[in-house]
Structures are given as C-alpha cells and as structure tokens.
Amino acid sequence: MKKLTSKKIAEEAKKAAEELKAFNVEILNLKKRLIFCDYFVIASGNTRIQNRAIADKIIQHFKEMTITEKRVQGYSEGSWILLDYAAVIIHVFLEERRKYYNLEELWTE
C-alpha cells in the first residue's frame, strides 16, 4: 500500500468522524507553526459516548489501513479525546470543552 501523506491522513480522519455524525469537523494546517505535527483534526460530538464512538471509528478506520495510533488520551473520560498519529493529531471534543480550549483560534492566530 502506498504511504499516505499527512494531509491524506487528516482527510481520512475527518471522513471517518463525519460518518459517526461528528459535527463542526475542521482540519488545521500547522506545518508552518509546529515542528511536532502537520495537522490537527478537530471534531465535536454531542455526548461522551458519541465521542468514544467517533474515536473508535477513526482508530478502526486507520487499523484497516495498517496505520496505528501512537497514543490515545482522554478516552475513558470522553469530553476531550486525543488521538496521536504523529504528523496528525485528532481532537474529539464535547462542544463546551471545545469552546473553552478554542484550539482553532489558538493555533491559527
């Protein structure tokens, strides 16, 4: 299988999240701002259960593509789940937590 670019991995994560009805899914290009990753994918779910289901969908989607996560954080609590795929970091938030941390504004200013 052809190696996927970080942009394609971000796009695949967005697609998988949207299949589980994640909303407000955004891809932030951080190549010129960060040295540790190229993209953030940020998505929102309505409940902690939905957030875990979204994370599970993304993890399973990438496992089928033989891509494994480096780290998962926040899964058991479910209000902010972080999936680390090295060049792409995926954040799945409850909407109020997303607004509080406001990563989109923080990393695009």
C-alpha positions in Angstrom: 0.0 0.0 0.0 1.2 3.5 -0.9 2.3 5.6 2.1 -0.3 8.2 2.9 0.7 11.9 3.3 -0.2 13.7 6.5 -2.8 15.7 4.6 -4.5 12.5 3.3 -4.4 11.0 6.9 -6.1 14.2 8.2 -8.8 14.0 5.4 -9.4 10.3 6.2 -9.8 11.1 9.9 -12.3 13.9 9.0 -14.3 11.5 6.8 -14.4 8.7 9.5 -15.5 11.2 12.2 -18.3 12.6 9.9 -19.5 9.0 9.3 -20.3 8.9 13.0 -22.1 12.2 12.9 -19.3 14.3 14.4 -20.1 17.9 13.6 -18.0 21.0 13.0 -15.1 18.9 11.8 -12.1 21.1 10.8 -8.6 20.4 9.6 -6.0 22.9 10.7 -2.8 23.1 8.7 0.0 23.7 11.2 3.0 22.8 9.1 4.5 26.3 9.4 3.6 26.7 13.1 4.6 23.4 14.7 7.6 21.1 14.4 5.9 18.1 16.1 2.9 17.7 13.7 1.5 18.9 10.4 -2.3 18.9 11.0 -4.9 19.0 13.8 -8.3 17.5 13.1 -10.8 18.9 15.4 -14.3 17.4 15.8 -17.3 17.7 18.1 -19.7 15.1 19.5 -22.9 15.6 21.5 -22.1 13.2 24.3 -19.1 11.4 25.8 -20.4 8.1 24.4 -20.6 9.6 20.9 -17.0 10.9 21.3 -15.8 7.5 22.2 -17.6 6.0 19.2 -16.1 8.6 16.9 -12.6 7.8 18.3 -13.3 4.1 17.9 -14.4 4.7 14.3 -11.2 6.6 13.5 -9.0 4.1 15.2 -10.7 1.2 13.3 -10.6 3.0 10.0 -6.8 3.5 10.3 -6.2 0.0 11.5 -7.8 -1.2 8.3 -5.3 0.9 6.5 -2.5 -0.5 8.7 -1.9 2.8 10.5 -1.8 2.7 14.2 -2.0 5.5 16.7 1.0 6.4 18.8 -1.1 7.4 21.8 -4.7 7.9 22.9 -5.6 10.2 25.8 -8.9 11.1 27.4 -10.8 8.1 26.1 -12.3 7.0 29.4 -13.4 10.5 30.4 -14.7 11.2 26.9 -15.0 15.0 26.9 -11.7 15.5 25.0 -10.2 12.6 23.3 -6.8 13.0 21.7 -5.6 10.5 19.1 -1.9 11.0 18.2 -0.9 9.8 14.7 2.5 11.6 14.8 2.1 14.1 11.9 -1.7 14.3 12.6 -3.3 14.8 16.0 -7.0 14.3 16.2 -9.1 16.0 18.9 -12.7 14.9 19.6 -14.4 17.3 22.0 -17.7 17.9 23.7 -18.8 21.2 22.3 -18.5 23.2 25.6 -14.9 21.8 26.1 -14.0 22.7 22.5 -15.2 26.3 23.0 -13.3 26.6 26.3 -10.0 25.5 24.8 -10.6 27.1 21.4 -7.7 25.3 19.6 -8.8 26.8 16.3 -8.2 30.3 17.4 -5.1 29.5 19.5 -3.3 27.8 16.6 -4.4 30.0 13.7 -3.6 33.4 15.2 
